[in-house]
């Protein structure tokens, strides 16, 4: 934007000069793909359930518009404001997650959602970015405040979230948050032996989940044994990729996608494969990779440990969610009900991912007055009161 020169001292001008414009542009490209693929995927699903043909389209337009505003608005915040937002949001979402166990909507045996007038809210989606930022601060703070038990509080917070997600149950979200926490501990300097022990515990927990939760056992058995159980969705998704080939059938020309029950949500990547082909699917993968790699390269030059640890957790959650969705659609891993960021249908998903990317842009933005190394817990509280 040529109109914002280095001499422009307005808030927007300063933001535009310092924000990671590459990541910002990639984010809005993904939002654009979300609009396009919702037009292709959702009408048949809406008709199948007896709703208006354009119901999902109108809702997703609203969700993605709000997501774009969240990305832009949050990216303008200071690092201190991002931490404050995460603390307040984390407390509210923890309470809402507890509420789902009592008054939540039960879908396919899980209580993860709270009914709202225009949408169903999944509070655990918002816990993910808030947890990453708060944990990053706790792990950093324990090094600067002698009597502050940051590590202990971080483990206690993780344990509480573990109990809540296990009770819903939401094993996929729990796995992502566990991976976020382990990556942050590794970046913080945890010995590789303990990191390996943590991943070993994850594997053991996965084996235990196989025997404890019937839906986990069913998905793993269907993945390992093609002749066991219902493979309709994954078989149809693979047919859609095969029907699309290299260049795709063209916009609106897909036919296999109309047979996919979750074409607008968990299997939207198959819709991209049928209508736009391998080339566009690779482009989508490259955009996700560009966001992750670009931000990691910026972290190499970052000297604030809070920013490095918090952003690493945010990127882990974002990248892992995208990988799980695309890999399960291609039948590379067992199927998991996890959305493709900014592209799959869903209000909670779109807005929570927008919150995470907005936080990434805010934390990696060059700005004065952030949480610098050596900022103690008491000093931080005083800064908040004076802000």
TAGIHU-V732095 format. One record per backbone hydrogen bond with DSSP energy under -0.5 kcal/mol. CO is the residue of the C=O (numbers start at 1). NH is the residue of the N-H. If there is no record, write none. Layout:
CO_NH / CO_NH
This chain:
1_4 / 3_5 / 5_8 / 7_9 / 10_14 / 11_15 / 12_16 / 13_17 / 14_18 / 15_19 / 18_366 / 19_21 / 20_24 / 21_25 / 22_26 / 23_27 / 24_28 / 25_29 / 26_30 / 27_31 / 28_32 / 29_33 / 30_34 / 31_35 / 32_36 / 33_37 / 34_38 / 35_39 / 36_40 / 37_41 / 38_42 / 41_45 / 42_46 / 43_47 / 44_48 / 45_49 / 46_51 / 47_50 / 52_55 / 54_58 / 55_59 / 56_60 / 57_61 / 58_62 / 59_63 / 60_64 / 61_65 / 62_66 / 63_67 / 64_68 / 65_69 / 66_70 / 67_71 / 68_72 / 69_73 / 70_74 / 71_75 / 72_76 / 73_76 / 74_77 / 78_82 / 79_83 / 80_84 / 81_85 / 82_86 / 83_87 / 84_88 / 85_89 / 86_90 / 87_91 / 88_92 / 89_93 / 90_94 / 91_95 / 92_96 / 93_97 / 94_98 / 95_99 / 96_100 / 97_101 / 98_101 / 99_102 / 99_103 / 100_104 / 105_107 / 105_112 / 105_113 / 107_110 / 110_107 / 110_112 / 113_105 / 114_121 / 119_116 / 119_121 / 121_114 / 121_123 / 122_125 / 122_126 / 123_126 / 123_127 / 124_128 / 125_129 / 126_130 / 127_131 / 128_132 / 129_133 / 130_134 / 131_135 / 132_136 / 133_137 / 134_138 / 135_139 / 136_140 / 137_141 / 138_142 / 140_143 / 140_144 / 141_144 / 141_145 / 144_146 / 145_148 / 147_149 / 148_150 / 149_153 / 150_154 / 151_155 / 152_156 / 153_157 / 154_158 / 155_159 / 156_160 / 157_161 / 158_162 / 159_163 / 160_164 / 161_165 / 162_166 / 163_167 / 164_168 / 165_169 / 165_170 / 168_111 / 170_174 / 171_175 / 172_176 / 173_177 / 174_178 / 175_179 / 176_180 / 177_181 / 178_182 / 179_183 / 180_184 / 181_185 / 182_186 / 183_187 / 184_188 / 185_190 / 186_189 / 191_194 / 191_195 / 192_196 / 193_197 / 194_198 / 195_199 / 196_200 / 197_201 / 198_202 / 199_203 / 200_204 / 201_205 / 202_206 / 203_207 / 204_208 / 205_209 / 206_210 / 207_211 / 208_212 / 209_213 / 212_214 / 213_217 / 214_218 / 215_219 / 216_220 / 217_221 / 218_222 / 219_223 / 220_224 / 221_225 / 224_226 / 225_228 / 229_231 / 231_235 / 232_236 / 233_237 / 234_238 / 235_239 / 236_240 / 237_241 / 238_242 / 239_243 / 240_244 / 241_245 / 244_248 / 245_278 / 246_279 / 250_253 / 255_258 / 256_259 / 257_260 / 259_261 / 260_263 / 262_265 / 262_267 / 264_345 / 265_268 / 267_270 / 267_271 / 268_272 / 269_273 / 270_274 / 271_275 / 272_276 / 272_277 / 273_277 / 274_249 / 275_250 / 276_280 / 277_281 / 278_282 / 279_283 / 280_284 / 281_285 / 282_286 / 283_287 / 284_288 / 285_289 / 286_290 / 287_291 / 288_292 / 289_293 / 290_294 / 291_295 / 292_296 / 293_297 / 294_298 / 295_299 / 296_300 / 297_301 / 298_301 / 299_302 / 303_305 / 304_308 / 305_309 / 306_310 / 307_311 / 308_312 / 309_313 / 310_314 / 311_315 / 312_316 / 313_317 / 314_318 / 315_319 / 316_320 / 317_321 / 318_322 / 319_323 / 320_324 / 321_325 / 322_326 / 323_327 / 324_328 / 325_329 / 326_330 / 327_332 / 327_333 / 328_331 / 336_338 / 339_341 / 340_343 / 340_344 / 346_350 / 347_351 / 348_352 / 349_353 / 350_354 / 351_355 / 352_356 / 353_357 / 354_358 / 355_359 / 356_360 / 357_361 / 358_362 / 359_363 / 360_364 / 361_365 / 365_367 / 370_372 / 372_375 / 374_376 / 376_380 / 377_381 / 378_382 / 379_383 / 380_384 / 381_385 / 382_386 / 383_387 / 384_387
